[in-house]
Amino acid sequence: MRELAELWLAQDPDPETRAELAALLDDEDALRDRFGARLEFGTAGLRGELGAGPNRMNRVTVMRAAAGLAARLPAGSGVVIGFDARHNSRRFAEDTAAVVTGAGLRAWLMPGPLPTPVLAFAVRHLGAAAGVMVTASHNPPRDNGYKVYWSDGAQIVPPVDREISAAIDAVGRVDELPLGEGWTVLGDEIVEAYLDALSVLPVADAAGLKVAYTPMHGVGRDVLLRAFERAGIPAPAVVAEQAEPDPDFPTVAFPNPEEPGAMDLVLALAARTGADLVVANDPDADRLALAVPTRDGGWRALTGDEVGGLLAEHVLRHTSGDDRLVVTTIVSSSLLGAIARGHGVRFAETLTGFKWIMKAEGRLVFGYEEALGYSVGAEDGVVVHDKDGVSAAVAAAALTAEARRDGRTLLDLLDDQARRYGLHATAQLSVRVDDLSLITGMMARLRAEPPKELAGRPVEAVDDLARGADGLPPTDGLRFRLDGARVVVRPSGTEPKLKCYLEVVRPAGDDVDAARARADADLTALRQAVAALLA
């Protein structure tokens, strides 16, 4: 391990990580942690903790990734590179530009820290062969990441990820890589082009609409404010404590709108300002969270599935044609399929992840995943080929303004959907582990001895997703089809935990509140049964 560390030290261009590693040369445990494994390049690119060594995000890791990507691209092609405001993001982006141009390719560098969806848009807008976004999204402050997009503006999928990974393996010392200087630093025109593209989204008269917003210490604020202004939506009240980009995320334990407490400040602001809608982005602004005032004066955060259903109908009301396609993932609510049938449009399910949603063939006008990711569009299809928390915020504000004009709220619209399509209630259960082999053992046990019933509901069918199901590529997961319910179990792709996605479907009748209470009780019982199964 010490020999590996010394070889690393000899090529590391970063004085900070060199000093860090030099201080650890006699610490066997620390060296084993950094050099006993490495960050694996996969369909999400790279993501991990900052620090020295191949099992950390650092300049050597990034330069190797950039060289591998450049080796996989056609001669003379170009790469557009974006970055957020996390620690070292700009440095990693500039290193990527230097390696790409040194390999004889063209590189465009974003003018500053910008949302991930702007980078995804820029790939297609500039005709690039690939894109790189330096971000760790909503991970903890000490993390960073390296997300790769292909020429279609969507995240890479197999076999491209494996081909890039193999090319990375063939990279030698990074201090021997040829480095260029002739990359192009883009100006504000790239943001203007993105905002121009959002102008196709329908927005009714939004005068008087009050929105409270937080960018969660990330990079979404300025672009979202400009998008709202372009759309004629009144400027939102912004949480002052979270308005500026800050890589340390000082006001939240975890910079993810889904985490308990993360939206406390924006909810307090909404209460003070009498907001009609609460909007939150994650730090790289590719996700969107919403909350709305309740009838009793409180606030209710909407689930990703609820927002997905609302935005789907909003898009379908403003587009036309039987060939329209709406897409979600196998772990999201089955509600979108019912909505598609109700509107007479095409529907598809994909594997988990937006990279798969964007591979669905057809005139895709809307896609979403339950983890707060949405891609909205108009007649010509979705605007960005990835999840986009800025355009989704515009659509959500537009929908709220339309409902407000009619004397209604988003909660009223949710009740309408429950009456029309049945009440689709969803929840999650996660089992976090320290030893990844425990997850492998749990999945093996569930495959060998699947339950015959859960919470009193008979298991009517078991789909082993590793064998492929419904024409989808194989993935490690199990789907249990119950009487009036569904459970999907899969290992997380980014964290050491087993994730369980629960859904109960009930007819709503005239009393939606009573149906929702019964569905919540059903979900609680189902969650307890699944937890006991995995114990």
C-alpha positions as CSV (number, residue, x, y, z in Angstrom):
1,M,0.0,0.0,0.0
2,R,2.8,2.4,0.8
3,E,4.4,1.7,-2.6
4,L,1.1,2.5,-4.3
5,A,0.8,5.7,-2.3
6,E,4.4,6.8,-3.2
7,L,3.6,6.2,-6.9
8,W,0.5,8.3,-6.5
9,L,2.4,11.1,-4.8
10,A,4.9,11.2,-7.6
11,Q,2.2,12.1,-10.2
12,D,-0.3,14.1,-8.1
13,P,-0.4,17.8,-9.3
14,D,-2.4,18.9,-6.2
15,P,-0.3,20.2,-3.2
16,E,-3.1,19.7,-0.8
17,T,-3.7,16.0,-1.5
18,R,0.0,15.4,-1.7
19,A,0.4,16.9,1.8
20,E,-2.5,14.8,3.0
21,L,-1.2,11.6,1.6
22,A,2.4,12.3,2.8
23,A,1.1,12.5,6.4
24,L,-0.6,9.1,6.0
25,L,2.3,7.0,4.7
26,D,2.8,5.2,8.0
27,D,-1.0,4.7,8.6
28,E,-1.8,1.3,7.3
29,D,-5.6,1.6,7.8
30,A,-5.7,4.9,6.1
31,L,-3.7,3.7,3.1
32,R,-5.9,0.6,2.9
33,D,-9.0,2.7,2.8
34,R,-7.6,4.9,0.0
35,F,-5.7,2.3,-2.0
36,G,-7.4,-1.0,-1.3
37,A,-10.2,-0.1,-3.6
38,R,-11.0,2.6,-6.2
39,L,-14.0,4.6,-7.3
40,E,-15.7,2.6,-10.0
41,F,-16.7,4.4,-13.2
42,G,-20.3,3.5,-13.9
43,T,-23.5,4.8,-15.5
44,A,-23.5,7.7,-12.9
45,G,-19.8,8.4,-13.7
46,L,-17.9,8.8,-10.5
47,R,-18.9,10.0,-7.1
48,G,-17.1,9.9,-3.7
49,E,-15.4,11.7,-0.9
50,L,-12.7,14.2,-1.6
51,G,-9.1,13.2,-0.7
52,A,-6.0,11.5,-1.9
53,G,-5.9,8.1,-3.6
54,P,-7.9,6.1,-6.1
55,N,-10.8,5.6,-3.7
56,R,-11.3,9.3,-3.5
57,M,-12.3,12.2,-5.7
58,N,-9.2,14.2,-6.6
59,R,-7.3,15.7,-9.5
60,V,-5.6,12.4,-10.4
61,T,-8.9,10.5,-10.5
62,V,-10.5,13.3,-12.5
63,M,-7.6,13.5,-15.0
64,R,-7.7,9.8,-15.6
65,A,-11.4,9.9,-16.1
66,A,-11.1,12.7,-18.6
67,A,-8.3,10.9,-20.5
68,G,-10.4,7.7,-20.7
69,L,-13.4,9.7,-22.0
70,A,-11.3,11.5,-24.6
71,A,-9.9,8.1,-25.8
72,R,-13.5,6.9,-26.4
73,L,-14.6,9.9,-28.4
74,P,-14.2,10.5,-32.2
75,A,-11.2,12.5,-33.4
76,G,-12.0,16.2,-33.7
77,S,-15.2,16.0,-31.6
78,G,-15.9,18.2,-28.6
79,V,-16.8,18.0,-24.9
80,V,-18.8,20.6,-23.0
81,I,-17.9,20.8,-19.3
82,G,-19.9,22.2,-16.4
83,F,-19.4,22.4,-12.7
84,D,-21.3,23.4,-9.5
85,A,-20.1,25.3,-6.5
86,R,-18.7,22.3,-4.5
87,H,-15.2,22.1,-3.2
88,N,-12.8,21.6,-6.1
89,S,-15.5,21.6,-8.8
90,R,-14.0,24.4,-10.9
91,R,-10.5,22.9,-10.6
92,F,-11.8,19.4,-11.7
93,A,-13.6,21.1,-14.6
94,E,-10.5,23.0,-15.7
95,D,-8.4,19.8,-15.4
96,T,-10.9,18.0,-17.7
97,A,-10.7,20.8,-20.2
98,A,-6.9,20.6,-20.2
99,V,-6.8,16.9,-20.7
100,V,-9.5,16.9,-23.4
101,T,-7.8,19.6,-25.4
102,G,-4.4,17.9,-24.9
103,A,-5.9,14.8,-26.5
104,G,-6.7,16.9,-29.6
105,L,-10.4,17.4,-28.9
106,R,-12.4,20.6,-28.6
107,A,-13.6,21.7,-25.1
108,W,-16.1,24.2,-24.0
109,L,-16.1,25.2,-20.4
110,M,-19.2,26.7,-18.7
111,P,-18.7,30.4,-17.6
112,G,-19.3,29.6,-13.9
113,P,-21.1,27.3,-11.5
114,L,-24.4,26.5,-13.1
115,P,-27.2,23.9,-12.7
116,T,-26.7,20.4,-14.1
117,P,-29.7,20.8,-16.5
118,V,-27.9,23.7,-18.2
119,L,-25.0,21.4,-19.0
120,A,-27.3,18.7,-20.2
121,F,-29.0,21.2,-22.5
122,A,-25.6,22.6,-23.7
123,V,-24.5,19.2,-25.0
124,R,-27.1,19.1,-27.7
125,H,-27.2,22.9,-28.3
126,L,-23.4,22.9,-29.1
127,G,-23.4,19.6,-31.0
128,A,-20.9,18.1,-28.5
129,A,-20.0,14.5,-28.6
130,A,-20.1,14.3,-24.8
131,G,-20.6,16.4,-21.7
132,V,-19.1,16.3,-18.2
133,M,-20.8,17.8,-15.1
134,V,-18.6,18.1,-12.0
135,T,-21.2,17.7,-9.2
136,A,-22.1,15.4,-6.3
137,S,-25.8,16.6,-6.5
138,H,-27.2,16.3,-3.0
139,N,-24.4,14.3,-1.4
140,P,-22.6,15.5,1.8
141,P,-20.2,18.5,1.7
142,R,-17.1,16.3,1.5
143,D,-18.2,14.6,-1.7
144,N,-17.8,15.4,-5.3
145,G,-18.6,13.6,-8.5
146,Y,-18.1,13.4,-12.3
147,K,-21.3,12.8,-14.4
148,V,-20.9,12.0,-18.1
149,Y,-23.4,12.8,-20.8
150,W,-23.5,11.5,-24.4
151,S,-24.2,13.4,-27.6
152,D,-28.0,13.0,-27.1
153,G,-27.8,15.1,-23.9
154,A,-28.6,12.2,-21.7
155,Q,-26.5,10.4,-19.2
156,I,-24.5,7.5,-20.5
157,V,-25.8,3.9,-20.3
158,P,-24.2,0.5,-21.0
159,P,-22.1,-0.3,-23.0
160,V,-20.6,3.2,-23.2
161,D,-19.9,3.3,-19.4
162,R,-17.9,0.0,-19.6
163,E,-16.0,1.2,-22.7
164,I,-15.0,4.5,-20.9
165,S,-14.1,2.5,-17.8
166,A,-11.8,0.2,-19.9
167,A,-10.2,3.3,-21.5
168,I,-9.6,4.8,-18.0
169,D,-7.8,1.5,-17.0
170,A,-5.4,2.0,-19.9
171,V,-4.4,5.5,-18.8
172,G,-0.8,5.8,-17.5
173,R,0.6,8.4,-15.2
174,V,-1.3,11.7,-15.3
175,D,1.8,13.7,-15.1
176,E,2.7,12.3,-18.5
177,L,-0.6,13.3,-20.2
178,P,-0.4,16.0,-22.8
179,L,-2.3,19.1,-21.5
180,G,-3.8,21.8,-23.7
181,E,-4.8,25.4,-23.0
182,G,-7.0,26.3,-26.0
183,W,-10.4,25.5,-24.6
184,T,-13.3,27.9,-25.0
185,V,-14.9,29.5,-22.0
186,L,-18.5,30.1,-22.8
187,G,-20.4,33.3,-21.9
188,D,-23.9,34.0,-20.7
189,E,-25.2,33.2,-24.1
190,I,-25.4,29.5,-23.1
191,V,-27.7,30.4,-20.2
192,E,-29.7,32.6,-22.5
193,A,-30.1,29.7,-25.0
194,Y,-31.3,27.5,-22.2
195,L,-33.8,30.1,-21.1
196,D,-35.0,30.6,-24.7
197,A,-35.6,26.9,-24.9
198,L,-37.8,27.0,-21.8
199,S,-40.1,29.6,-23.5
200,V,-42.1,26.8,-25.1
201,L,-43.5,25.8,-21.7
202,P,-47.1,27.1,-21.2
203,V,-47.6,29.7,-18.5
204,A,-51.0,31.3,-17.9
205,D,-51.4,34.7,-16.1
206,A,-49.5,34.2,-12.9
207,A,-50.0,37.7,-11.5
208,G,-50.2,37.7,-7.7
209,L,-48.8,34.2,-7.3
210,K,-46.6,34.0,-4.2
211,V,-43.7,31.5,-4.2
212,A,-41.2,30.8,-1.5
213,Y,-37.9,29.3,-2.8
214,T,-34.6,27.8,-1.6
215,P,-31.7,26.8,-3.8
216,M,-30.3,24.8,-0.7
217,H,-26.9,26.6,-0.8
218,G,-26.6,25.4,-4.5
219,V,-26.4,27.0,-7.9
220,G,-30.1,27.1,-8.9
221,R,-31.1,30.6,-7.7
222,D,-29.9,32.9,-10.5
223,V,-31.1,30.7,-13.3
224,L,-34.4,30.0,-11.7
225,L,-35.1,33.7,-11.0
226,R,-34.3,34.5,-14.7
227,A,-36.6,31.6,-15.8
228,F,-39.5,32.9,-13.7
229,E,-39.0,36.5,-15.0
230,R,-39.0,35.2,-18.6
231,A,-42.2,33.3,-18.0
232,G,-44.0,36.2,-16.3
233,I,-44.0,34.5,-12.9
234,P,-43.5,36.9,-10.0
235,A,-40.1,36.7,-8.4
236,P,-40.2,34.2,-5.5
237,A,-39.1,35.1,-1.9
238,V,-35.8,33.4,-1.5
239,V,-34.4,32.0,1.8
240,A,-31.6,34.4,2.6
241,E,-29.6,31.9,4.7
242,Q,-29.5,29.5,1.8
243,A,-29.4,31.9,-1.2
244,E,-25.7,31.9,-1.9
245,P,-23.8,28.9,-3.1
246,D,-21.9,27.4,-0.2
247,P,-20.1,24.1,-0.5
248,D,-20.3,23.5,3.3
249,F,-24.1,23.6,3.3
250,P,-24.1,25.2,6.8
251,T,-27.8,25.3,7.5
252,V,-28.7,21.7,6.7
253,A,-27.5,18.3,8.0
254,F,-27.8,16.9,4.5
255,P,-28.4,19.0,1.4
256,N,-31.4,17.0,0.0
257,P,-34.9,18.4,0.1
258,E,-36.2,14.9,0.9
259,E,-34.3,14.8,4.2
260,P,-36.1,15.7,7.5
261,G,-35.5,19.3,8.4
262,A,-33.9,20.3,5.0
263,M,-36.9,22.5,4.1
264,D,-37.6,24.0,7.5
265,L,-36.3,27.5,6.5
266,V,-38.2,27.7,3.3
267,L,-41.4,26.5,5.0
268,A,-41.0,29.2,7.7
269,L,-40.5,31.8,4.9
270,A,-43.6,30.6,3.2
271,A,-45.6,31.0,6.4
272,R,-44.3,34.6,6.8
273,T,-45.0,35.6,3.2
274,G,-48.3,33.8,2.8
275,A,-47.0,31.7,-0.1
276,D,-49.2,29.7,-2.5
277,L,-46.3,27.3,-3.3
278,V,-43.0,26.3,-1.8
279,V,-40.2,25.4,-4.2
280,A,-36.9,23.8,-3.4
281,N,-34.0,22.7,-5.6
282,D,-31.2,20.4,-4.6
283,P,-27.6,21.9,-4.8
284,D,-27.1,21.3,-8.6
285,A,-30.8,22.1,-9.3
286,D,-31.7,19.0,-11.2
287,R,-34.3,18.0,-8.6
288,L,-37.4,19.8,-7.5
289,A,-39.4,19.5,-4.2
290,L,-42.8,21.2,-3.6
291,A,-44.9,21.9,-0.6
292,V,-48.3,23.5,-0.4
293,P,-50.5,25.1,2.3
294,T,-53.1,22.8,3.9
295,R,-56.6,23.7,4.7
296,D,-55.8,23.8,8.4
297,G,-53.0,26.4,8.0
298,G,-50.1,24.0,7.9
299,W,-47.9,22.8,5.1
300,R,-47.6,19.6,3.3
301,A,-44.6,18.4,1.3
302,L,-45.7,16.6,-1.8
303,T,-44.1,13.3,-2.7
304,G,-42.2,12.9,-5.9
305,D,-45.0,10.6,-7.2
306,E,-47.7,13.2,-6.4
307,V,-45.7,16.0,-8.2
308,G,-45.1,13.6,-11.1
309,G,-48.8,12.9,-11.5
310,L,-49.7,16.6,-11.4
311,L,-47.0,17.7,-13.8
312,A,-47.9,14.9,-16.2
313,E,-51.5,16.0,-16.5
314,H,-50.4,19.7,-16.8
315,V,-48.2,18.7,-19.8
316,L,-50.8,16.5,-21.4
317,R,-53.4,19.3,-21.1
318,H,-51.1,21.6,-23.1
319,T,-50.0,19.2,-25.8
320,S,-51.8,17.1,-28.4
321,G,-51.5,13.9,-30.3
322,D,-52.0,10.2,-29.6
323,D,-48.3,9.6,-30.2
324,R,-47.3,11.5,-27.1
325,L,-45.2,9.5,-24.7
326,V,-44.9,9.7,-20.9
327,V,-42.4,7.7,-19.1
328,T,-41.5,6.7,-15.5
329,T,-39.4,4.0,-13.8
330,I,-40.4,0.7,-12.4
331,V,-40.1,2.0,-8.8
332,S,-42.3,5.0,-9.3
333,S,-46.1,5.0,-8.9
334,S,-48.3,3.2,-11.3
335,L,-50.4,6.3,-11.4
336,L,-48.7,7.6,-14.6
337,G,-49.8,4.6,-16.5
338,A,-53.4,5.3,-15.4
339,I,-53.1,8.9,-16.5
340,A,-51.7,7.9,-19.9
341,R,-54.6,5.6,-20.4
342,G,-57.1,8.3,-19.4
343,H,-55.6,10.7,-21.9
344,G,-55.1,8.1,-24.7
345,V,-51.3,8.5,-25.0
346,R,-48.4,6.1,-24.9
347,F,-46.8,5.0,-21.6
348,A,-43.6,3.2,-20.8
349,E,-41.7,2.1,-17.7
350,T,-37.9,1.9,-17.6
351,L,-35.2,0.8,-15.2
352,T,-34.4,3.2,-12.3
353,G,-32.6,6.4,-13.3
354,F,-33.2,9.2,-15.7
355,K,-30.6,7.9,-18.1
356,W,-33.1,5.1,-18.9
357,I,-36.1,7.4,-19.1
358,M,-34.4,9.3,-21.9
359,K,-33.8,6.1,-23.9
360,A,-37.5,5.5,-24.3
361,E,-38.4,5.7,-28.0
362,G,-41.1,8.1,-29.1
363,R,-42.3,11.7,-28.8
364,L,-41.4,12.0,-25.1
365,V,-43.3,15.0,-23.6
366,F,-42.9,14.1,-19.9
367,G,-40.7,11.9,-17.8
368,Y,-40.3,11.6,-14.1
369,E,-38.8,9.4,-11.3
370,E,-40.1,9.3,-7.7
371,A,-36.8,10.7,-6.4
372,L,-37.9,14.3,-7.3
373,G,-36.7,14.2,-10.9
374,Y,-38.8,15.6,-13.7
375,S,-38.3,16.5,-17.4
376,V,-41.1,18.6,-18.9
377,G,-41.8,19.4,-22.5
378,A,-44.2,20.8,-25.1
379,E,-45.2,19.7,-28.6
380,D,-41.7,19.0,-29.8
381,G,-40.8,16.9,-26.7
382,V,-38.9,17.5,-23.5
383,V,-36.7,20.5,-23.3
384,V,-33.8,18.9,-21.5
385,H,-32.8,15.2,-21.9
386,D,-32.3,14.8,-18.1
387,K,-34.1,15.8,-14.9
388,D,-34.4,19.5,-14.6
389,G,-35.4,21.3,-11.4
390,V,-35.6,24.7,-13.0
391,S,-38.0,24.0,-15.9
392,A,-40.0,21.7,-13.6
393,A,-40.3,24.7,-11.1
394,V,-41.6,26.9,-14.0
395,A,-44.2,24.2,-14.8
396,A,-45.2,23.8,-11.2
397,A,-45.7,27.5,-10.7
398,A,-47.7,27.7,-13.9
399,L,-49.9,24.8,-12.8
400,T,-50.4,26.5,-9.4
401,A,-51.3,29.8,-11.1
402,E,-53.9,28.0,-13.3
403,A,-55.5,26.3,-10.2
404,R,-55.4,29.6,-8.3
405,R,-57.2,31.3,-11.1
406,D,-60.0,28.8,-10.7
407,G,-60.1,29.1,-7.0
408,R,-58.4,25.8,-6.5
409,T,-55.1,24.4,-5.1
410,L,-52.8,21.6,-5.9
411,L,-54.4,19.5,-3.1
412,D,-57.7,19.9,-4.9
413,L,-56.1,18.6,-8.1
414,L,-54.7,15.6,-6.2
415,D,-58.2,14.8,-5.0
416,D,-59.4,15.1,-8.6
417,Q,-56.8,12.5,-9.7
418,A,-57.7,10.2,-6.8
419,R,-61.4,10.2,-7.9
420,R,-60.5,9.7,-11.5
421,Y,-57.7,7.1,-11.4
422,G,-57.9,5.7,-7.8
423,L,-55.8,6.8,-4.9
424,H,-52.2,5.8,-5.5
425,A,-50.3,6.0,-2.1
426,T,-46.6,5.4,-2.1
427,A,-43.8,5.2,0.5
428,Q,-40.3,4.0,0.9
429,L,-38.3,1.9,3.4
430,S,-34.5,1.8,3.4
431,V,-32.3,-0.7,5.2
432,R,-28.7,0.8,5.6
433,V,-25.8,-1.6,6.2
434,D,-22.1,-1.3,7.0
435,D,-21.3,-4.5,5.1
436,L,-22.4,-4.7,1.5
437,S,-22.4,-8.5,1.6
438,L,-25.5,-8.2,3.9
439,I,-27.5,-6.8,1.0
440,T,-26.3,-9.6,-1.3
441,G,-27.5,-12.1,1.3
442,M,-30.9,-10.4,1.7
443,M,-31.5,-10.4,-2.0
444,A,-30.5,-14.1,-2.2
445,R,-32.8,-15.0,0.6
446,L,-35.7,-13.2,-0.9
447,R,-35.2,-14.9,-4.2
448,A,-34.9,-18.4,-2.6
449,E,-37.9,-17.9,-0.2
450,P,-40.2,-15.1,-1.5
451,P,-43.0,-14.2,0.9
452,K,-46.4,-15.7,0.3
453,E,-48.2,-12.7,1.8
454,L,-47.4,-9.3,3.2
455,A,-49.6,-7.4,5.7
456,G,-52.4,-9.9,5.0
457,R,-52.2,-9.4,1.2
458,P,-51.4,-12.5,-0.9
459,V,-48.4,-12.2,-3.1
460,E,-49.9,-12.9,-6.5
461,A,-46.6,-12.8,-8.5
462,V,-42.9,-12.3,-8.1
463,D,-40.8,-10.7,-10.9
464,D,-37.1,-11.3,-10.6
465,L,-35.8,-8.2,-12.4
466,A,-32.3,-9.8,-12.7
467,R,-33.8,-12.0,-15.4
468,G,-35.3,-9.1,-17.2
469,A,-39.0,-8.2,-17.0
470,D,-41.4,-6.6,-19.4
471,G,-38.7,-6.3,-22.0
472,L,-36.3,-4.3,-19.7
473,P,-32.6,-5.0,-19.4
474,P,-31.7,-7.2,-16.3
475,T,-31.2,-5.3,-13.0
476,D,-30.8,-6.5,-9.5
477,G,-34.2,-6.2,-8.0
478,L,-37.4,-8.0,-7.1
479,R,-41.0,-6.9,-7.6
480,F,-43.8,-8.4,-5.5
481,R,-47.3,-8.0,-7.0
482,L,-49.9,-8.0,-4.2
483,D,-53.7,-7.7,-4.2
484,G,-54.1,-3.9,-4.5
485,A,-50.5,-3.2,-3.8
486,R,-46.9,-3.6,-5.0
487,V,-43.4,-3.8,-3.4
488,V,-40.1,-3.4,-5.3
489,V,-36.9,-4.2,-3.5
490,R,-33.5,-3.2,-4.9
491,P,-30.0,-2.4,-3.8
492,S,-29.2,1.3,-4.0
493,G,-26.9,2.3,-6.8
494,T,-25.1,5.0,-4.8
495,E,-25.4,4.2,-1.1
496,P,-24.9,1.0,1.1
497,K,-28.5,0.3,1.6
498,L,-31.4,-1.8,0.4
499,K,-34.3,0.3,-0.9
500,C,-38.0,-0.8,-0.8
501,Y,-40.7,1.0,-2.8
502,L,-44.2,0.5,-1.6
503,E,-47.5,1.3,-3.3
504,V,-51.1,0.8,-2.3
505,V,-54.0,1.6,-4.7
506,R,-57.5,2.2,-3.4
507,P,-60.7,3.5,-5.0
508,A,-61.3,6.9,-3.6
509,G,-65.1,7.3,-3.9
510,D,-66.6,10.6,-2.8
511,D,-64.6,10.8,0.5
512,V,-61.0,11.2,-0.6
513,D,-59.8,12.1,2.9
514,A,-61.2,8.9,4.3
515,A,-59.6,6.9,1.4
516,R,-56.3,8.6,2.0
517,A,-56.4,7.7,5.7
518,R,-57.1,4.1,4.9
519,A,-54.3,4.0,2.3
520,D,-51.9,5.5,4.8
521,A,-52.8,2.8,7.3
522,D,-52.3,0.2,4.6
523,L,-48.9,1.6,3.8
524,T,-47.9,1.5,7.5
525,A,-48.9,-2.1,7.8
526,L,-47.0,-2.9,4.6
527,R,-43.9,-1.1,5.7
528,Q,-43.9,-3.0,9.0
529,A,-44.3,-6.3,7.1
530,V,-41.5,-5.6,4.8
531,A,-39.2,-4.4,7.6
532,A,-39.9,-7.7,9.5
533,L,-39.2,-9.7,6.3
534,L,-35.8,-8.0,6.0
535,A,-34.9,-8.2,9.7
